[in-house]
Amino acid sequence: MPTNSSQRLAQQVAIVTGGASGFGEEICRAFAAEGAQIVVADINTVLGEKLAAALTAAGHPALFHRTDVTRTADMGQLVATTLARFGRLDIMVNNAGISHANQPMLNVGEAEFDRIFQVNVKSLYLSAVHCVPVFRAQKRGCFINIGSTAAVRPRPGLTWYNGSKGAVVLITKSMAVELAPEGIRANAINPAIADTPLLTTFMGTADTPANRARFTASIPLGRLGRATDVANAAVFLADPASEFITGVCLEVDGGRCI
Ligand SMILES: NC(=O)c1ccc[n+]([C@@H]2O[C@H](COP(=O)([O-])OP(=O)(O)OC[C@H]3O[C@@H](n4cnc5c(N)ncnc54)[C@H](O)[C@@H]3O)[C@@H](O)[C@H]2O)c1
């Protein structure tokens, strides 16, 4: 597809972790529609390759890179492959995330706790290790970290997940203030509970209309989140027109955190 200068992310190269499903998939689609070149990074090879092929077939340059965000070798190869293919990296979306099922805090085992913090928090460290040198050399770059309203207004039964997202919010602000002198921005998006494959994990109950209604009742705008809500916010934060916005943790939550 030819470059269209009215596209908000024309000429930009973006990596989206957890890009094969849910919010990540929609962020890939929205970024591509705005002219970005996309690297879908995920452990789900089947869905990731399918999305990259669909974007490419629609005329958007895209590739899939099998990446476990908890492994430094994978993250290093991800960034190296991106540079080799597209010659630059402008936007790093740290979206991959997992949760334990909604349950009493002491029912969550140590191994599951460790995995949640590796995927949701250590991934930000590895992302910084491999992306900051590239952003430094370019004197610009943009991190978008997917936090959660869980970091601001925690629900019971999700204690350890809530804590991991609290870390995402604070790390985002710390990165923003430390990297600002080098022209590198870091922002977060805090989505409310949304209709993605993670929904039943967060609800801790069957996905029935009655259970959905219970969660919807906690959201003033009266519906669950949608992946497009998050993708639209990500485009806004990635847009070079947002060059003066850093350290923001933007609730995309229908008013849940009021
Ligand atoms: N869905 C919600 O209600 C909700 C609300 C607030 C925040 N979030 C956050 O949004 C992000 C995306 O969640 P989603 O709802 O789209 O879930 P999802 O399960 O649809 O997508 C998550 C993706 O991350 C990938 N992934 C998991 N572990 C990985 C790893 N180690 N390395 C690479 N990829 C990995 C999965 O394969 C999947 O494709 C997560 O960080 C989640 O915590 C979700």
The ligand as a Gaussian input file, in Angstrom:
#p B3LYP/6-31G(d) Opt

LIG

0 1
 N       -9.036000      -8.181000      28.695000
 C       -9.134000      -7.407000      29.749000
 O      -10.198000      -7.325000      30.383000
 C       -7.935000      -6.596000      30.196000
 C       -8.166000      -5.496000      31.038000
 C       -7.072000      -4.736000      31.441000
 C       -5.808000      -5.062000      30.999000
 N       -5.612000      -6.134000      30.173000
 C       -4.252000      -6.398000      29.719000
 O       -4.227000      -6.301000      28.310000
 C       -3.162000      -7.099000      27.778000
 C       -3.683000      -7.962000      26.646000
 O       -4.666000      -8.841000      27.170000
 P       -5.856000      -9.443000      26.299000
 O       -7.074000      -9.268000      27.097000
 O       -5.788000      -8.938000      24.926000
 O       -5.479000     -10.996000      26.408000
 P       -5.223000     -12.125000      25.301000
 O       -5.053000     -13.375000      26.101000
 O       -6.265000     -12.054000      24.241000
 O       -3.843000     -11.685000      24.641000
 C       -2.630000     -11.809000      25.297000
 C       -1.600000     -12.263000      24.270000
 O       -0.340000     -12.340000      24.952000
 C        0.305000     -13.514000      24.503000
 N        1.292000     -13.934000      25.509000
 C        1.062000     -14.496000      26.716000
 N        2.228000     -14.776000      27.321000
 C        3.210000     -14.369000      26.472000
 C        4.636000     -14.418000      26.522000
 N        5.290000     -14.940000      27.577000
 N        5.343000     -13.894000      25.477000
 C        4.689000     -13.389000      24.398000
 N        3.348000     -13.340000      24.297000
 C        2.624000     -13.836000      25.328000
 C       -0.799000     -14.542000      24.302000
 O       -0.392000     -15.595000      23.455000
 C       -1.887000     -13.649000      23.687000
 O       -1.790000     -13.628000      22.279000
 C       -2.597000      -7.875000      28.958000
 O       -1.435000      -7.214000      29.430000
 C       -3.712000      -7.791000      29.996000
 O       -3.226000      -7.912000      31.302000
 C       -6.657000      -6.906000      29.743000

